[in-house]
Amino acid sequence: MITITEEPYDGPVATGLVADLLHDLNARYEEEDGDDPEDDEAYLAEVTPPMVERPNGVFLVAWVDGEPLSCGALKPLDTDPAVGEIKRMYTRPAGRRQGLGRRILARLETTAIELGYRRLQLETGVPQPEALSLYERTGWHRITPYGHYKDSAHSVCFAKEVAAG
């Protein structure tokens, strides 16, 4: 059975999933970036608990038979409070190919509408082909890399309109 719950970003479930995500990203991007602890700290600082708590955003976890296997977050985009940003999308290996990422993304989109966002944006990268495929299959369109991603050779950014505005 699959359930999706809102979890505190600084709680043990979220911190465990985010640690696994960071490990996965480090493995995928190792050849491009090397292993720099300062990069990890900067990555972790991009999202703080208040950013992903209502009414600003949310951190969601997908559970399969009581085990937390997938997550995703919604927060306000730093440069435009009417735009939400999807962050921390991740599925543990045991949960892959079960549609968990798609379910998390759909719930994040629904929550974004509830919170008044009109548009969503996100960043992923070339070394994450599963993510690229997910966003393309679910109606997201590629945009010019933004913010601190704009000069990254491996960044791919997407956007999706979620509410009229």
C-alpha positions in Angstrom: 0.0 0.0 0.0 1.3 3.5 -0.9 0.5 6.5 1.2 1.8 10.1 0.9 2.3 12.2 4.1 3.5 15.6 4.9 6.6 15.3 7.1 8.7 17.9 9.0 11.9 18.7 7.0 14.0 18.5 10.1 12.5 15.3 11.2 14.3 11.9 11.0 12.4 10.6 8.0 13.2 13.7 5.9 16.8 13.9 7.0 17.3 10.3 6.2 15.8 10.6 2.7 17.8 13.9 2.0 21.0 12.2 3.1 20.4 9.3 0.7 19.6 11.9 -2.0 22.8 13.7 -1.4 24.8 10.4 -1.6 23.0 9.6 -4.9 23.8 13.0 -6.3 27.4 12.9 -5.3 27.8 9.5 -7.0 26.1 10.8 -10.2 28.0 14.1 -10.4 31.3 12.8 -9.1 33.1 13.1 -12.5 31.9 16.7 -13.1 32.2 18.2 -9.7 34.5 16.1 -7.5 33.7 15.5 -3.9 33.6 18.9 -2.2 32.0 19.1 1.3 31.4 22.8 0.7 29.2 21.9 -2.3 27.2 19.6 0.0 26.7 22.4 2.6 25.6 24.8 -0.1 23.1 22.2 -1.4 21.7 21.6 2.0 21.3 25.3 2.7 19.1 25.7 -0.4 16.1 24.4 1.6 15.3 25.1 5.2 12.4 23.8 7.3 10.4 27.1 7.2 10.6 27.2 3.4 8.8 23.8 3.1 6.2 24.3 5.8 2.7 25.6 5.2 1.8 28.2 4.1 5.0 28.5 2.2 5.5 25.0 1.0 5.5 21.3 2.0 7.8 18.3 2.3 6.1 15.0 1.1 7.1 11.4 1.7 5.7 8.4 -0.1 5.5 5.3 2.0 5.3 1.7 0.7 4.1 -0.8 3.3 5.3 1.5 6.0 8.7 2.3 4.6 9.6 5.8 3.5 10.9 5.4 -0.1 10.3 8.7 -2.0 10.2 12.4 -1.3 9.8 15.9 -2.7 9.5 19.4 -1.5 7.8 22.6 -2.6 9.1 26.0 -1.6 8.7 29.6 -2.8 11.1 30.6 -5.6 13.6 33.1 -4.1 13.0 35.7 -6.9 9.2 35.5 -7.2 6.8 34.6 -4.4 4.0 33.6 -7.0 6.3 30.9 -8.3 6.9 27.7 -6.4 10.1 25.6 -6.8 10.2 21.8 -6.6 13.2 20.5 -4.6 14.5 17.3 -3.1 12.8 14.9 -5.5 14.2 11.5 -4.7 13.3 7.8 -4.7 15.3 5.2 -2.9 16.4 2.2 -5.0 13.9 -0.1 -3.4 11.0 2.2 -4.5 12.0 2.9 -8.1 9.9 1.9 -11.1 6.7 2.0 -8.9 5.5 5.5 -9.9 6.4 7.1 -6.6 8.1 10.1 -8.1 5.1 10.7 -10.4 2.8 10.5 -7.4 4.9 12.9 -5.3 5.1 15.3 -8.2 1.4 15.3 -8.8 0.7 15.9 -5.1 3.2 18.8 -5.1 1.5 20.3 -8.0 -1.9 20.0 -6.3 -0.5 21.5 -3.1 1.1 24.4 -5.1 -2.4 25.3 -6.4 -3.8 25.2 -2.9 -1.0 27.5 -1.6 -1.7 30.0 -4.4 1.3 29.4 -6.7 0.6 29.9 -10.4 3.8 28.4 -11.8 6.3 25.9 -10.7 10.0 25.6 -11.6 12.7 23.1 -10.9 16.3 22.1 -11.7 17.7 18.7 -12.5 20.7 17.6 -14.4 21.9 15.6 -17.4 23.2 12.8 -15.0 19.6 12.2 -13.9 17.9 10.7 -16.9 15.0 9.3 -14.9 14.2 12.8 -13.7 14.4 14.3 -17.2 12.0 11.6 -18.4 9.6 12.1 -15.5 9.2 15.9 -16.0 8.9 15.6 -19.8 6.2 12.8 -19.4 4.2 14.9 -17.0 3.8 18.1 -19.0 6.8 20.2 -17.8 8.6 22.2 -20.4 12.3 23.1 -20.5 13.3 26.6 -19.6 16.5 28.6 -19.6 18.5 27.7 -16.5 17.9 30.2 -13.8 19.5 31.5 -10.6 22.7 29.8 -9.6 22.0 27.1 -12.1 22.3 29.5 -15.1 26.0 28.8 -15.6 26.0 25.1 -14.9 26.8 22.9 -17.9 24.9 19.9 -16.5 21.7 21.7 -15.3 18.4 21.3 -17.0 15.5 23.5 -15.8 11.8 23.0 -16.2 8.6 24.9 -15.6 4.9 24.2 -15.5 1.9 26.5 -15.2 -0.4 25.2 -12.5 -3.0 27.9 -12.1 -4.3 30.7 -14.2 -2.7 34.0 -13.3 
